[in-house]
Amino acid sequence: MKISSAASAFPEHYYSQKILLEKLQEYWGDRLRNPQLLARLHRNVAVEGRYLALPTEKYSDIATWGQANDIWIAVAQELGEQALCRALHYAGLDSSRLGALLFVSVTGIASPSIDALLINRMGLPTNIRRTPVFGLGCVAGAAGIARAADYVRAYPSQAAALVSVELCSLTLQRDDLSVANLISSGLFADGAAAAIVTGDEVEANGPTILASRSVFYPDTEEMMGWKVTEKGFRITLSPEVPALIRQNLGRDVDAFLADHGYQRSDVKSWVLHTGGPKVLEATADALDLRNGQLEASWNCLKKVGNLSSASVLVVLEDVMRNRRPEPGTLGLLAAMGPGFCSELVLLEW
């Protein structure tokens, strides 16, 4: 089993963090009692710019959750198609080779789901196995890779596609002036990514998937997620997330590696979800990563912000295309998210 390719796709609207801060200050107006708090939070997230599904002036026209979700459905199809087409091209595969299609998102809902709409839009095989996934949030990119690997393990002559589309800007709550929402307004962004995972009978030159593991942390559901209200998705984001990472991630990675005959020092390539500065710092502490070992993740955060489930796939794309390790290098792809939980994928380049 191999990850044959990874590819990203972004909306055409890109703004510097400075411009976005100014627009958000206008958007909230007099409701924002402390504009300097928002400015400080935006500086602290270490993001230089982000893509948005819409031009900034269009967001004030969105009056209901239904309107926001309709935009999500339209843009998700466009970006999902672009990302999947690029991933197939990079893998050197025709769409007819796909046996399974997984679609992950936590920023909108649709039934029929976006994967079904992509089948019609792209003329994908009508016998393709569909798996739409909602609710995993940031961890879904890594979880999707692992589930795609499970599929091609059973069907080694086939390929599975994972498509992630996250349009976080469409979830922004104007009436929510909590610190969590203010941080989110500066951290999260819009984008899509896709990956192709192939079975052992399909020729590919990406990293081999050696194993995967899911880890669930009981009674941590309040750490991260949505509270669904009449106005849409209201974010829950606990300041205790970094502490949870420091307490658990190193131990869980070490146990996972040990079960396969490795130790942490054997891993030379790290493909990790971007989170935010505090999450990346906690991850570095938990795994004792220094000297630029998380450079790809920091670079993704700086350039495009946190893309939720798509982030780890964008980091993967960067590593595969620009930072590919030497053959035989052991790697780990990982993300954490609502549940609270982590997904670990062991790779050999």
Residue, then its C-alpha position, 0 to 999 in steps of 0.5 A: m500500500k502506498i500514498s501515490s500522490a497528494a494535491s491541494a486546491f484553493p479558492e481564488h481569493y487570497y488576503s494577507q492577515k493584515i487585510l483580514l484583520e481590518k475586514l474583521q474589525e469592520y465586520w464586528g464593528d461596535r460589537l468588538r469591545n476590545p479591537q486590540l485583543l483581536a489584533r493580538l490574537h491574530r498576531n499570535v497565530a503566526v499566519e501571514g495570509r489565507y484563502l477564502a471561499l468568497p471575496t471579503e465583502k460578500y460575507s456580510d450578505i450571508a444572513t442564515w446558516g442555510q445560505a452559508n451551507d449552500i455556498w459550501i456545497a457549491v465551492a466544495q464541488e469546485l475545489g474537490e474536483q480540482a484537488l482530485c484531478r491534480a492528485l490523479h494526474y500526479a499519481g499517473l492514474d485515470s479516474s476509472r482506476l478508483g475503487a473507493l472515494l472517501f470525502v471528509s469535511v467538518t464545515g458543511i453538510a449535504s445529502p446527497s454528499i459531496d462525493a456523490l456530486l463529484i461522481n456526477r460532476m467528474g464522471l467517476p465510476t458508478n460502482i465506486r464505493r463511497t464513504p462520506v465522513f463528517g465530524l472528525g475535524c482536524v484529524a480526518g486527513a490522517a484518518g482518511i489516509a488510514r481508512a483508504a489504506d484499509y480499503v486497498r489492503a482488501y483490494p490490492s489491485q485498486a486505488a482509493a481517493l481521499v478528498s478533503v474540503e474545508l471552508c472554515s470562513l463560512t462557519l464564522q459566527r458574528d454574534d460569538l465574541s468568545v476568545a475561541n471564536l476570535i482565535s478561530s477568525g485569525l487561524f482557520a482558512d479555506g482550501a481542499a486537498a486530495a490523496i490517492v492511496t494504491g494497493d500493492e498491485v498498482e505501480a506507484n512511487g510514493p511512501t509505503i504505508l506500513a501501519s496505522r493506529s487510532v487513539f481515543y482519549p475518553d471524556t475529552e469531548e469538550m476539548m474541541g468541536w462544534k456546538v450546533t445552533e440555529k445560526g450554524f457551527r459555534i466553535t468549542l476550542s479548549p486552551e487545554v489542548p496543548a497540555l493534552i498533547r504533551q501528556n499523551l502524544g509522545r507515549d502513544v507514538d512510542a507505543f505504536l512504533a514499538d509494536h512495529g519494532y521501531q523507536r522514535s529516533d528511527v523516524k526521520s520524516w514528520v508529516l503533522h497537522t498544522g494546528g496552531p503555534k501552541v499545538l505545534e509547540a506542544t507537538a514538538d515538546a511531546l515528540d522532542l522534535r527540534n532543528g526544523q523537523l516540523e518546518a513543513s507544518w510551520n510553513c503550511l500554517k504561515k502560508v495558508g493557515n489551519l485548513s482543518s482536515a486538509s492541513v495534513l494533506v497539504v503538508l504531505e503534498d509539500v513533503m512529497r513534491n519539495r522535501r522528499p526523504e531518501p528511499g528507506t526513510l521511516g516517516l510518521l503522518a499524524a493529526m489530532g482532533p475532536g473526540f479528542c483523538s489522534e491518528l498515526v500512520l507509519l510510512e516508509w519512503 
